[in-house]
Amino acid sequence: MDSSERHQPIRVLMLFTILNRGGAETMVMNYYRAIDRSKVQFDFVVHREEEGDYEEEIRSLGGKIYRMMPLRPHTFGKYERQISAFFDEHPEYRIIHGQCSESGYFFYKEAARRGIPVIIAHAHNSHVKFDLRWIVRTWMKHKMRPYLTHNFACGEEAAEWLFGKELAKKAIILKNAIDTRQYLFDEQLREKKREELGLAPEVLTICHIGRFDKVKNHCFILDIFEKLLKRRPTAQLLLIGDGDLREQTEKKATQKGISTQIHFLGVRRDVNELLQAADVLVFPSLFEGLGIAVVEAQCTGMPCIISDIIPNEVMITNLVEKVSLHESASTWAEKLIAATTRTFDRPAYAEKVASAGYDIKSNSRWLENFYLNVW
């Protein structure tokens, strides 16, 4: 690179399916906000026509967004031609950072064919469900590996799933860092947010963050809450997020007769404040690469009851307890209630999470230097 080019920021091409408020998307946006954008800029390839939640903010930060057709097995050939045309039009990209795991296979292959020096796949999940998609995804994750120059992951289990045991040993673990200052517990903010939500001071409030997808196990959350109401009849449940299964979940809540005590809050920009308003996080996911919501909850000093399938890396503090998915909804309800009987110094936990390496400030400096020096 000559000196004139050094005055322009490096433009890193991020690969995504859609830019909604999922775990991987939120992680990248945390880094994007914190990184020195006079040195490093993020641009994005997405695979949906509809506008994602983060797109307006990305444009305001100087990022570009390109749209590709959805990746489907019956259109692989057409998709490959579209990728080739994209690189013909945009030869400027020297760093490809795939945030859609193995689904970036065709991008990685074409980038390698063109001699692009830095090709990164980033692992965000440790398991996927066994179905036809699993077969295709497994094929792609094996095929993509020779084209990668660097392997990134949110944790060791995610790295092993995507890259295999040997390559996982060399993977770079980039923590799903957050701005811990935004999650610092504030009693006055808690009171204000609870008042906005109509929550009386003494009401036990359960919280969950996640898209309405099978993997997040919302049906089981409703079963747990139903059992919990038998012991705490005034309890409330905050469900933050949106997705294909939201309507189905709302119907099930109505059928159970518990919908009046559930707040379907949708996609929110004030998750850090909502977490402070709640008393305990329930997180019975069927699988996760890490579970960034659990990190965020710990930062606010809130106890978390999570499934035993979630990687141990998320257990940063003494706030987290794992429970088997084979346990009954009643057992989960008892665990949630018991967690709220313990006393925690909530404001102290933001520093504990930061000290564990999850603060965005230091992590973004590392990533910035990596991009600047890797090529």
C-alpha angles and dihedrals in degrees: 000000000000125000095260091057091050089067089063121071118254108252113220117198112222119199119214140156095224133342100239126133098280125136098266093042093049091048093053091046090053089055093042093055093047101042122094099258092192085070104029129027128186123220123184140219113199131183103214132076095216119091114259123223094250100044098093091051092047091056090048089055092052100261126142124222124208124189125219131180117268114271108250128162094236092054101044092118094051090045092054091052090051091052091050090051090049093056091045088058095040112039090151097086114100098164123055115187111187114204094175094073114217092359087080091067096113091046091050092049094050092044090053091048089055094049097247102171102216121046116167131183115195120206115216102161132057097197141014129200118265109252139105090296089054090059093051093043092050090051091050096047091055093044095048099055099083091055097055125097095187136022118211128184141172090228145353096267092051090049093052093049095052103033105025127244099291099045090042089065088065096042120122110237107215108186120229090246126192137193095264092192090067091057097047106130116251119183094205091052090049091054092047093049094046090051090052090052094046093245116152114225094250097046116114107235123199120196138198130180122196147094116281096257132131092253092062091059099221093165089061090046088058091049090051093048092048090056092044091055090062088067100029106031095179096051120129132211124212114202111190118192143042139238149128095303098049095098091048090050092050090051092050091050089053092048090052091050094236101103094105089065096048123085111206096199101174123204109346137189092202100063091132090059095043090054090055090053093055130078104210138008121229114201115168097162120169089223139348137180089221114321107240091193088066090054091049092048092051089051089061090049095249122146116242130208107197139171119268091237092072114100117263091237088082092063095090098147141018089268094086127085124179122218127187118251086225090067118098126261087248091058091050090049091052090050091052092051093045091051091059093053091066120088119235131180092233098188090057095064100072089067091046091055091046091050090052089064101262100114113116097218098068094033093053091051089054093050092046091054091046092056092044095051106031096082 
